[in-house]
């Protein structure tokens, strides 16, 4: 048996022969898959790290009094061109200026995660409806979009970590942590988030307490 020389890389003959016969297009395809998987794992690790931080008892929110209407308009305005390219129109109906005491960076993360969910799983073309209203001292924000009726969704599990539903919802760019992170952030704000599915309409409701000053100004 021929011995391998020092410093010489050993490649089985069959593998070496196969490599020589891979065309550039196939090789590029393999490299793209490897790169996509590497990016997915990086994103997953980052999402897991973020979720772990959010569940830490030592976490402190950086809260400020914020006009929720303006914040929503800003986030939706940034996402609207992306959704439009996907065939999703946006309709908004906001109440007048009401303030909540929130960590802006984390609340923006909630809205972005919900909009990403809309982008991935909406029926296309369709309409995303975003509403804001006031109910018993709380601001209630809803995101309603149409989904494919064939989707098999267990609504009660949507906020579970890593839940994606059936195979049609599996996405290489999704970690399955987005909604779990959104729920944790809302709970840290003493708020609630829930979801409702009626026919092919999926609606997320966010309920946040208003500031006392905001309530006084609107009495």
N, C-alpha and C positions, 0 to 999 in steps of 0.2 A: 504494500500500500504506500502510495506516494505521500511523504510527509510535507506538511505546510511549512513553507519558509517563514522565518521570523519577520513580522511586519506585514505579511501577506494576508489579505482578507479572504476568508473562505466563503464562497457562494456555491451552493449546490448547482450542478450543471443545468438541471431543469429550470431552476429559478432564473439563472443567468440568461438562458436561452429565451425564456418567456419575456424577460425584461427587454431584450433586444427587439422583440416583435411587437411591443406596445407602441402604437402610433401616438403622435403628439396630442391629438384630440382626447384620446382615452387617458393619457397621462395627466393632462390638464384637468380632466374630470375627477380623477382620483385625488389630485392635489387640492381641488376645490372642496371635495368632501372632507378631507382631512382638516383643512383650514376651517370649514364650517363647524365641524365637531369640536375643534380646539376653542373656537370663539364661544360656542355654546357652553362648554365646560367652564370657561372663564366667567361668563355671565352668571352661570349657576352658582359658582363659588361666591361671587360678589353678592348675589341675591340672598344666599344663605347667611352670609356675614351680616348683611343689612337686617335680615329677619331676626338673627340672634341678638343684635344690638337693640332692636325694638322691644324685645322681650326681657331685656335686662332691667332689674329693679333700680339700677343706678342711672338709668336714662333720664335726662332732663330736657324737656321741650324748651325751645327758644320762642316763646310766645310774644305776639304783638297784636294789637287791635287792628283788624283788617276789614276793608270793604269787600265782602264776598262777591258782589256783583262784578266789580272791576277785576278781581282775581280770576273769576271764571271767564270773563271776556278775554282776558289776556291769554290764558292757557288754551282756550278753544280757538282763539285767533291764530295761534301758532300751529295748531294741529289741523285747522280747516283745509289748507291746501293739500295736505297729505291725504285726508279723508276724501276730498274731492277727486283726487287722482284715482282713488279706489272705487269711485262711483257712489260715494256716500255724501249726501247733502246734510247740512246742519241747520236745524231750526232751534232758536232759543226764545225763551219767555222768562224774563227775570223780573222779580219784584224790585221795588226801589232800593236804595242803598241801605243795607243792614250790615252791622259789624259783628264779627265773631273774634274771639281771643284765641289765635291759632299760631302754630309753628308753620310759617309760610312754606318753607322748603319741603316739609313733610306733607303738607296738604296738597301742594302741587304734585307731589309724587302720587298721591291718591288719584287725582284727576287724570294724570298721565297714564296710570295703569288701567283705569277704566276706558280711556280713549284707545289705548292699545288693544284692549279686549274687543272694543267695537270694530277697530280696523281689521282684526284677524278673523272675527267670527260673524260679522254682519252679512246678511243677504245683500247681494249687489246686483243692480242698483237698489238703494233704499234711503231712508231718512233717519238721522239721529236727532231725537228730540231731547233738549236739555232744558229743564225747568227749575226755577227757584221760587219758593213761596214760604210764607211764614205760618207757623201753626203752634199755638199755645207756648209762646216764648222760645221756640226753636226755629232755625232756618232749615228747610227741607229742600235738598237738591236731588233731582232725579235725572238719570240717563236712560233713555228708552230707545231700543233699536230692534230691527227685525232680524231674525235668524232663520236659517233654513229649517223647515219643519221636520226634516229628517234627522236633525241633531238629537242625539240621546243625552239629555242633560239631567243629572240628579241635582236639582236646585239646592237642596240642603247641604250638598258637598262642595259647592262652588268656592267657598272660602277655605276649604281644606288645603293644606300644603300639598303640592304636586298633583292636585286633581286637574284632569283635562277632559274628562268625559270619554266619548268613544274615539275611535281611531281618526275620524274626520277632523277632530279638534287637535290632534297632535301636530305640533309645530316646532321645527328645529330651533327657532329663535325664541321659544317660550320656555320658561323654567317651571311653570306651574305654581309660582310663588307670588305672582303679582297681586291677586285678590286677597291672599292671606296677609300680605304686607299692608294692603289698603285697610283691611279690617283692623289690624293691630294699631295702625296710626289713628283711625277714627276712635277706637276705644280709649286710646291714650288721651284723647281730647274730650273724654266723657260723653261721647256721641254714640250713635248707632248706625250700622249699615246693614241693609237687608236686600234681598232680591226677590222678584216676583216674575213668574212666567205665565202668560196668558196667551194661548194659541201660539203664534210665532213671534210674540212681542216679549222681549226680555227687558226688565226694568230694574235698575239699581237705585235704591233710595239711601241718601245720606242725611242724617239728622244731627245737627250741631246746636249747642246752646248759644244764644245770643248774649252779648255783653249787657250788663245792667244799664250802662249809659245809653246803649242803642235802644233798649226797651223804653227808657224814660223819654228819649227824644221823639218816640213815635206814639206815645200815649195820646 
